[in-house]
Amino acid sequence: MVFSRRACTAGLVVGLLLLGVLGSDVAGLPGCRDGCKTATATAQAQLPPASPKPPLLGVTPANGSTELSPLSRVSAQVIGGSLTDVSLVDENGKTLPGALSPDGKSWQPTAPLKYNRTYTLQAASMGASGVPLARTTTFSTASPDYLTHVYLETPGGLPIHEEMRYGIGTVIAARFDEDIADKAAAERNLVVTTNPPVQGSWYWVDDRTAHWRPVKYYPPGTTVSVAANIFGIRVGDGMYGDENQKATFTIGDAHVSIADDTTKTVSVFDNGKLVRAMPTSMGQGGYQTIAGRDFSFWTPPGVYTVIDKAESVTMDSSTYGLPVASSMGYKVKIPNATRISTDGIYLHQLNDTIWAQGNTNVSHGCLNLNGENALWFYKFSQPGDVVEVKNTGGPGLKVWQNGDWSVPWGEWLKGSALTPKP
């Protein structure tokens, strides 16, 4: 087949169009052989050289951003080039340190931002074709009306110590020093991890205090870590978290004591084995109005945990409103006392009631023991050990009294701010 000059010219036009769109060598079009090659080369020689392109440079946060959390992401990133210089400076001229990625394409600060600061981020870059590009962004962080601090403790208000062993019923308390309006925001940043894993949940006792416990008692040897990551978190109108806090502890042997008012005996189990049976005298029961106040003299039934212990404790009834001079008042120094409630219920030595221990309840609510048993229990106990009181009269143990384990799991879950409310 023979092509005319017009056909060859048409082939050249198509080839040049393809060159413009695809950037391809069109010299192989049918019927154009060497003539088309020459035309293509000529056309390419006549095209102007491509202009060098700058890189794509982005900075975060956006310029003019205000009231940002100190946790807000701050970064500089480049595409089609590399960063040559980045600085982050506050309004006082203080420079925050930062780190450049190994490929030179991103940067971020290595120190946290602070509240009530204005920062300026300046980033300079160089494109692959040698064209520089710089960008600047200025932003400010939140200025809280209030900062709240959090303390990680046991329910009795004692700090958690890493070097101590704790009982299988240990409850974690996160106590804030301000009322928390946005409990869900706070709770999302109270993180408990265990090894081995156990299921658990937070329960808000009041507007300042949340408790965490597992569904069932911890297995002995469990490692528990709690982190309150509240810095930069808004937990109410104008209120933000102050410093982060963390604590770690290890669960010791499984100590469970059962105080049964039917037998008036405290049976102590160590890792499931009965190791001691101690006669006791518990609360005498009943109610009285003294000095215009109502008092209960029951030992509340429920599941307690050991809070702390002391070789000697001065017990003074006036500390809870019962006058020492009244018929039921007292102020006495008691040895070998192991506390199990926040309102002052102990297992302790009281030789004056040895005659009643094992047969008659005569106390104001504590569990009286003889000297030998009280000393043994004092030495045996560790914080978080379980003490279950059964078959006594009067109202049941409340959460505020250290009765976390007396709350059924379904009810406990309802106390979480993250549980959907009906």
ABEGO torsion letter per residue (X at the ends): XBBBAAAAAAAAAAAAAAAAAAGBBAAABBGAEAAAAAAAAAAAAABBBBBBBBBBBBBOBBBGBBGBBAABBBBBBBBGEBBABBBBBBAAGBBBBBBBBAAGABBBBABBBBBGBBBBBBBBBBBAAGBBBBBBBBBBBBBBABBBBBBBBBAAGBBBBAABBBBAABBBBBBBABBBABAAAAAAABBBBBOBBBBBBBBBABAABBBBBBABBBBBGBBBBBBBBABGBBAEBGBBBBBBBBBBBBBBBBBBBBBBAAAGBBBBBBGGBBABBBBBBBBAEEBBBBGGBBBBABBBBEBBBBABBBABBBBBAAAAGBBAABAABBBBBBBGBBBABAAGBBBBBBAAAAAABGABBABAGBBBBBAAAAAAAAAABBBGBBBBBBGBBEBBBBAAAGAAAABBAAAAAAABAABBBX
